Amino acid sequence: MNGPKAELKPGNWLKLKDIPVGIEICCIEMQPGAGAKLVRSAGQVATLRGKEESYAQIKLPSGEVRMIHVNCRAMIGQIGNIDKMNAKLGKARSMDLLDPIAMRMLPCLEYVYGEELEKTTKNNL
């Protein structure tokens, strides 16, 4: 829900002047009407630390405190998938070795290890 009369619940998109100090926010505009530019990544959250006449202080996840115009908007709460940074993806080389079926679909001339692949596919068939 948008606008100054919207409730303070996660997912609502409000101007910084309508958000109380201390609330966690994400998807923050840097200029009014320009769209969200800050804190858009999964699991990231910023905190509204204070407000002056025309600027609000926001503490970003990096620890930096930025002054942003109070007419800029932000989303209340945090973007989901908090554990994204804890996921182990592995190395690029290991990803090649994990999916031998996909490698068999490539012609031997296009694949980097063409000779090795040709030998293994003939033996496995």
N, CA, C and O of each residue as an XYZ file, in Angstrom:
500
protein
N       0.833     -1.169      0.000
C       0.000      0.000      0.000
C       0.886      1.244      0.000
O       1.960      1.243      0.602
N       0.450      2.276     -0.657
C       1.235      3.489     -0.781
C       0.510      4.659     -0.120
O      -0.663      4.563      0.241
N       1.234      5.759      0.028
C       0.630      7.007      0.478
C       0.841      7.268      1.957
O       1.251      6.382      2.706
N       0.552      8.513      2.375
C       0.806      8.906      3.765
C      -0.118      8.215      4.761
O       0.196      8.159      5.950
N      -1.242      7.693      4.304
C      -2.182      7.047      5.219
C      -1.947      5.541      5.339
O      -2.678      4.854      6.051
N      -0.948      5.038      4.659
C      -0.663      3.600      4.697
C      -0.158      3.197      6.085
O       0.477      3.985      6.785
N      -0.454      1.962      6.460
C       0.000      1.437      7.746
C       1.499      1.165      7.713
O       2.099      1.028      6.646
N       2.089      1.090      8.900
C       3.514      0.759      9.005
C       3.660     -0.753      9.104
O       3.894     -1.285     10.189
N       3.524     -1.442      7.990
C       3.744     -2.878      7.981
C       4.634     -3.243      6.801
O       4.662     -2.522      5.804
N       5.357     -4.346      6.900
C       6.320     -4.707      5.863
C       5.685     -4.777      4.477
O       4.605     -5.335      4.286
N       6.400     -4.189      3.517
C       5.945     -4.189      2.132
C       5.297     -2.880      1.704
O       5.121     -2.642      0.509
N       4.944     -2.036      2.653
C       4.334     -0.753      2.290
C       5.409      0.236      1.861
O       6.512      0.250      2.408
N       5.071      1.062      0.875
C       5.989      1.978      0.210
C       5.616      3.394      0.630
O       4.594      3.920      0.190
N       6.446      4.027      1.489
C       6.121      5.340      2.048
C       7.247      6.337      1.822
O       8.393      5.959      1.578
N       6.896      7.633      1.909
C       7.925      8.671      1.895
C       8.664      8.638      3.228
O       8.094      8.268      4.254
N       9.928      9.025      3.204
C      10.732      8.989      4.424
C      10.156      9.894      5.510
O      10.318      9.611      6.697
N       9.486     10.980      5.119
C       8.920     11.881      6.129
C       7.758     11.234      6.883
O       7.415     11.679      7.979
N       7.141     10.183      6.312
C       6.019      9.505      6.962
C       6.439      8.270      7.757
O       5.602      7.621      8.384
N       7.723      7.947      7.735
C       8.238      6.761      8.444
C       8.872      7.209      9.753
O       9.691      8.128      9.747
N       8.517      6.585     10.880
C       9.133      6.966     12.154
C      10.610      6.568     12.226
O      11.054      5.648     11.540
N      11.343      7.268     13.057
C      12.773      7.005     13.246
C      12.947      5.636     13.903
O      12.191      5.268     14.802
N      13.957      4.883     13.440
C      14.285      3.587     14.006
C      13.711      2.409     13.243
O      14.016      1.261     13.567
N      12.890      2.665     12.242
C      12.267      1.590     11.465
C      13.270      1.059     10.437
O      14.041      1.823      9.856
N      13.248     -0.258     10.221
C      14.098     -0.872      9.197
C      13.412     -0.738      7.843
O      12.219     -1.011      7.707
N      14.190     -0.308      6.834
C      13.657     -0.058      5.491
C      14.566     -0.671      4.441
O      15.708     -1.029      4.727
N      14.047     -0.789      3.215
C      14.836     -1.270      2.083
C      14.310     -0.589      0.824
O      13.347      0.174      0.901
N      14.917     -0.845     -0.329
C      14.493     -0.285     -1.620
C      14.313      1.233     -1.533
O      13.205      1.742     -1.701
N      15.372      1.928     -1.279
C      15.330      3.364     -1.012
C      15.646      4.157     -2.272
O      16.583      3.832     -3.001
N      14.853      5.205     -2.525
C      15.135      6.123     -3.635
C      16.235      7.091     -3.216
O      16.326      7.461     -2.046
N      17.068      7.500     -4.166
C      18.080      8.511     -3.874
C      17.584      9.902     -4.249
O      17.997     10.898     -3.655
N      16.695      9.963     -5.241
C      16.059     11.212     -5.651
C      14.562     10.954     -5.757
O      14.159      9.881     -6.207
N      13.734     11.903     -5.356
C      12.290     11.673     -5.380
C      11.781     11.277     -6.766
O      12.029     11.974     -7.750
N      11.077     10.168     -6.832
C      10.480      9.699     -8.073
C      11.413      8.954     -9.002
O      10.999      8.583    -10.101
N      12.655      8.717     -8.612
C      13.636      8.078     -9.494
C      13.627      6.557     -9.392
O      14.307      5.893    -10.174
N      12.889      5.994     -8.466
C      12.884      4.543     -8.291
C      13.947      4.108     -7.290
O      14.899      4.839     -7.017
N      13.773      2.929     -6.760
C      14.674      2.415     -5.723
C      16.083      2.190     -6.276
O      16.255      1.557     -7.318
N      17.066      2.703     -5.583
C      18.470      2.556     -5.984
C      19.319      1.915     -4.886
O      20.339      1.295     -5.189
N      18.927      2.048     -3.635
C      19.735      1.566     -2.514
C      19.056      0.395     -1.803
O      17.828      0.318     -1.757
N      19.848     -0.501     -1.257
C      19.408     -1.602     -0.402
C      18.332     -2.438     -1.094
O      17.224     -2.584     -0.577
N      18.664     -2.986     -2.269
C      17.699     -3.772     -3.038
C      18.032     -5.256     -3.041
O      17.280     -6.055     -3.600
N      19.123     -5.630     -2.440
C      19.601     -7.005     -2.503
C      18.913     -7.884     -1.446
O      18.398     -7.374     -0.451
N      18.908     -9.189     -1.666
C      18.254    -10.121     -0.755
C      18.874    -10.076      0.629
O      20.094    -10.155      0.776
N      18.035     -9.949      1.637
C      18.486     -9.954      3.018
C      19.041     -8.638      3.521
O      19.403     -8.551      4.695
N      19.125     -7.617      2.699
C      19.691     -6.339      3.105
C      18.633     -5.461      3.771
O      17.452     -5.529      3.431
N      19.069     -4.643      4.717
C      18.157     -3.738      5.407
C      18.933     -2.499      5.856
O      20.100     -2.592      6.238
N      18.278     -1.347      5.807
C      18.853     -0.093      6.290
C      17.971      0.411      7.428
O      16.840     -0.044      7.597
N      18.492      1.345      8.198
C      17.745      1.876      9.338
C      17.618      3.382      9.209
O      18.595      4.070      8.914
N      16.423      3.892      9.429
C      16.188      5.334      9.448
C      16.636      5.845     10.804
O      16.024      5.519     11.821
N      17.705      6.650     10.835
C      18.309      7.067     12.099
C      17.821      8.408     12.595
O      17.812      8.646     13.803
N      17.413      9.295     11.698
C      16.962     10.610     12.139
C      16.440     11.414     10.967
O      16.697     11.094      9.806
N      15.694     12.477     11.295
C      15.144     13.353     10.259
C      15.379     14.799     10.641
O      15.274     15.178     11.807
N      15.699     15.601      9.635
C      15.807     17.044      9.797
C      14.702     17.668      8.962
O      13.734     16.988      8.622
N      14.822     18.938      8.625
C      13.766     19.601      7.860
C      13.549     18.962      6.496
O      12.427     18.594      6.149
N      14.621     18.832      5.724
C      14.443     18.321      4.365
C      15.261     17.063      4.073
O      15.202     16.547      2.957
N      16.016     16.562      5.036
C      16.824     15.370      4.812
C      16.668     14.377      5.966
O      16.437     14.759      7.113
N      16.800     13.105      5.628
C      16.755     12.036      6.623
C      18.097     11.311      6.619
O      18.730     11.167      5.573
N      18.522     10.861      7.782
C      19.763     10.090      7.897
C      19.415      8.612      7.855
O      18.572      8.133      8.614
N      20.080      7.896      6.953
C      19.833      6.468      6.808
C      21.153      5.730      6.951
O      22.136      6.047      6.281
N      21.160      4.736      7.838
C      22.352      3.900      8.002
C      22.203      2.701      7.079
O      21.287      1.894      7.234
N      23.120      2.591      6.111
C      23.102      1.528      5.115
C      23.760      0.262      5.672
O      24.452      0.335      6.687
N      23.560     -0.896      5.033
C      24.176     -2.140      5.511
C      25.701     -2.089      5.575
O      26.308     -2.816      6.362
N      26.323     -1.247      4.765
C      27.784     -1.124      4.775
C      28.282     -0.349      5.993
O      29.482     -0.335      6.268
N      27.371      0.296      6.723
C      27.744      1.111      7.869
C      27.766      2.593      7.541
O      27.840      3.427      8.444
N      27.702      2.929      6.267
C      27.692      4.329      5.836
C      26.368      4.985      6.216
O      25.310      4.365      6.113
N      26.430      6.235      6.653
C      25.222      7.003      6.951
C      25.050      8.034      5.849
O      25.941      8.849      5.612
N      23.905      8.001      5.173
C      23.635      8.899      4.048
C      22.499      9.841      4.375
O      21.568      9.498      5.103
N      22.594     11.035      3.822
C      21.517     12.020      3.936
C      20.692     11.937      2.654
O      21.214     12.154      1.561
N      19.411     11.624      2.789
C      18.523     11.466      1.642
C      17.295     12.342      1.867
O      16.797     12.455      2.987
N      16.817     12.960      0.792
C      15.678     13.878      0.872
C      14.454     13.163      1.439
O      14.216     11.997      1.123
N      13.674     13.856      2.274
C      12.535     13.233      2.944
C      11.369     12.917      2.005
O      10.461     12.178      2.385
N      11.378     13.460      0.791
C      10.333     13.125     -0.173
C      10.644     11.854     -0.956
O       9.815     11.391     -1.739
N      11.821     11.294     -0.754
C      12.152     10.003     -1.368
C      11.382      8.916     -0.639
O      11.028      9.060      0.531
N      11.128      7.825     -1.352
C      10.333      6.767     -0.761
C      11.184      5.538     -0.454
O      12.256      5.339     -1.026
N      10.677      4.726      0.459
C      11.351      3.488      0.842
C      10.292      2.462      1.231
O       9.162      2.806      1.575
N      10.686      1.210      1.166
C       9.781      0.130      1.550
C      10.070     -0.273      2.989
O      11.225     -0.414      3.392
N       9.008     -0.455      3.748
C       9.144     -0.887      5.137
C       9.539     -2.363      5.153
O       8.984     -3.162      4.398
N      10.489     -2.726      6.004
C      10.866     -4.124      6.178
C      12.115     -4.504      5.422
O      12.955     -3.664      5.099
N      12.215     -5.788      5.149
C      13.422     -6.375      4.574
C      13.031     -7.285      3.418
O      11.995     -7.948      3.461
N      13.862     -7.311      2.392
C      13.615     -8.206      1.270
C      13.933     -9.631      1.720
O      14.882     -9.842      2.475
N      13.161    -10.591      1.273
C      13.294    -11.983      1.704
C      14.588    -12.640      1.282
O      15.496    -11.993      0.759
N      14.655    -13.950      1.520
C      15.812    -14.787      1.212
C      17.038    -14.319      1.986
O      18.082    -14.024      1.405
N      16.893    -14.257      3.301
C      17.942    -13.757      4.180
C      19.193    -14.626      4.129
O      20.299    -14.114      4.301
N      19.043    -15.929      3.897
C      20.186    -16.843      3.915
C      20.922    -16.937      2.597
O      21.734    -17.846      2.421
N      20.673    -16.033      1.665
C      21.324    -16.103      0.358
C      22.843    -16.049      0.471
O      23.546    -16.747     -0.259
N      23.353    -15.219      1.388
C      24.800    -15.073      1.498
C      25.449    -16.320      2.089
O      26.666    -16.473      1.982
N      24.677    -17.222      2.714
C      25.235    -18.420      3.313
C      25.262    -19.610      2.361
O      25.819    -20.653      2.702
N      24.674    -19.475      1.185
C      24.620    -20.585      0.234
C      25.994    -20.808     -0.388
O      26.661    -19.861     -0.805
N      26.410    -22.079     -0.446
C      27.703    -22.416     -1.030
C      27.480    -22.848     -2.476
O      26.784    -23.830     -2.733
N      28.061    -22.125     -3.405
C      27.852    -22.394     -4.816
C      28.906    -23.321     -5.409
O      28.638    -23.971     -6.420
N      30.067    -23.403     -4.831
C      31.127    -24.249     -5.367
C      32.000    -23.480     -6.340
O      31.841    -22.273     -6.524
N      32.914    -24.191     -6.951
C      33.835    -23.573     -7.901
C      33.365    -23.839     -9.328
O      32.568    -24.747     -9.565
N      33.854    -23.057    -10.263
C      33.444    -23.195    -11.653
C      33.846    -24.566    -12.211
O      33.070    -25.187    -12.937
N      35.021    -25.029    -11.886
C      35.491    -26.328    -12.386
C      34.594    -27.454    -11.869
O      34.261    -28.371    -12.619
N      34.205    -27.392    -10.607
C      33.378    -28.456    -10.046
C      32.000    -28.478    -10.686
O      31.382    -29.540    -10.757
N      31.503    -27.350    -11.152
C      30.201    -27.312    -11.802
C      30.249    -28.058    -13.133
O      29.252    -28.663    -13.526
N      31.384    -28.030    -13.836
C      31.530    -28.786    -15.082
C      31.482    -30.281    -14.809
O      30.902    -31.039    -15.587
N      32.080    -30.701    -13.723
C      32.180    -32.124    -13.441
C      30.896    -32.702    -12.869
O      30.695    -33.915    -12.926
N      30.026    -31.869    -12.321
C      28.823    -32.364    -11.670
C      27.729    -32.777    -12.642
O      26.860    -33.560    -12.262
N      27.729    -32.297    -13.857
C      26.630    -32.557    -14.769
C      27.133    -33.211    -16.058
O      27.179    -32.553    -17.098
N      27.507    -34.484    -16.012
C      28.057    -35.130    -17.212
C      27.023    -35.315    -18.314
O      27.395    -35.391    -19.485
N      25.747    -35.388    -17.981
C      24.713    -35.562    -19.009
C      24.661    -34.345    -19.925
O      24.549    -34.488    -21.142
N      24.742    -33.154    -19.348
C      24.722    -31.938    -20.155
C      25.960    -31.870    -21.048
O      25.886    -31.362    -22.167
N      27.097    -32.375    -20.564
C      28.316    -32.338    -21.368
C      28.214    -33.276    -22.567
O      28.785    -32.988    -23.618
N      27.503    -34.384    -22.431
C      27.368    -35.322    -23.541
C      26.574    -34.726    -24.694
O      26.728    -35.156    -25.838
N      25.746    -33.762    -24.415
C      24.918    -33.168    -25.457
C      25.724    -32.284    -26.403
O      25.292    -32.024    -27.526
N      26.884    -31.822    -25.963
C      27.705    -30.957    -26.807
C      28.492    -31.780    -27.813
O      28.982    -32.856    -27.472
N      28.623    -31.303    -29.034
C      29.523    -31.971    -29.979
C      30.958    -31.895    -29.458
O      31.343    -30.916    -28.818
N      31.733    -32.920    -29.732
C      33.085    -33.004    -29.183
C      33.967    -31.835    -29.610
O      34.847    -31.423    -28.853
N      33.750    -31.296    -30.798
C      34.588    -30.194    -31.271
C      34.317    -28.911    -30.500
O      35.212    -28.075    -30.376
N      33.112    -28.733    -29.981
C      32.771    -27.514    -29.258
C      33.194    -27.576    -27.797
O      33.377    -26.537    -27.163
N      33.348    -28.763    -27.263
C      33.677    -28.904    -25.854
C      35.181    -28.806    -25.656
O      35.948    -29.302    -26.482
N      35.605    -28.182    -24.586
C      37.025    -27.933    -24.324
C      37.798    -29.239    -24.201
O      38.895    -29.356    -24.746
N      37.247    -30.224    -23.495
C      37.928    -31.489    -23.286
C      37.369    -32.525    -24.260
O      36.944    -33.604    -23.845
N      37.370    -32.205    -25.532
C      36.702    -33.007    -26.544
C      37.135    -34.447    -26.610
O      36.282    -35.332    -26.675
N      38.429    -34.723    -26.596
C      38.910    -36.093    -26.732
C      38.511    -36.920    -25.522
O      38.074    -38.062    -25.663
N      38.658    -36.351    -24.343
C      38.294    -37.071    -23.131
C      36.805    -37.389    -23.128
O      36.401    -38.487    -22.745
N      35.999    -36.439    -23.551
C      34.562    -36.626    -23.565
C      34.157    -37.720    -24.548
O      33.274    -38.528    -24.263
N      34.808    -37.737    -25.701
C      34.477    -38.726    -26.717
C      34.751    -40.133    -26.187
O      33.957    -41.043    -26.425
N      35.853    -40.323    -25.481
C      36.196    -41.635    -24.928
C      35.193    -42.055    -23.865
O      34.754    -43.205    -23.846
N      34.824    -41.127    -22.974
C      33.931    -41.495    -21.875
C      32.522    -41.766    -22.357
O      31.863    -42.656    -21.818
N      32.027    -41.037    -23.351
C      30.674    -41.267    -23.832
C      30.555    -42.597    -24.563
O      29.520    -43.255    -24.458
N      31.577    -43.011    -25.295
C      31.545    -44.305    -25.981
C      31.569    -45.457    -24.974
O      30.909    -46.477    -25.171
N      32.329    -45.285    -23.905
C      32.414    -46.328    -22.891
C      31.117    -46.450    -22.097
O      30.756    -47.548    -21.672
N      30.418    -45.345    -21.893
C      29.200    -45.362    -21.082
C      27.971    -45.816    -21.856
O      26.960    -46.165    -21.246
N      28.029    -45.822    -23.164
C      26.850    -46.210    -23.939
C      26.720    -47.669    -24.060
O      25.778    -48.155    -24.684
